[in-house]
């Protein structure tokens, strides 16, 4: 079973919103290189995910929950 790749979810949403990496870095008060590191991670700290969710006005926790629900129903 493949893991949920949170970094990819974030990258996809950032692209969908046509926002830049620099924009997100400013919004969550970190360095631009850290955003690229986040993209490469399959999982991240929940507090960081809350900050990113707020910045992008997108609930990534719902995305994760939906994926888990799908996998549970397909067992």
Long-range contacts (C-beta under 8 A, 24 or more apart in sequence): 1-71, 3-42, 3-43, 4-42, 4-43, 4-64, 4-67, 4-68, 5-42, 6-41, 6-42, 6-43, 6-44, 6-49, 6-60, 6-64, 7-38, 7-39, 7-40, 7-41, 7-42, 7-44, 8-39, 9-60, 9-63, 9-64, 10-38, 10-39, 10-52, 10-56, 10-60, 11-39, 13-56, 13-58, 13-60, 14-56, 17-56, 19-56, 24-52, 24-55, 24-56, 27-55, 28-52, 28-55
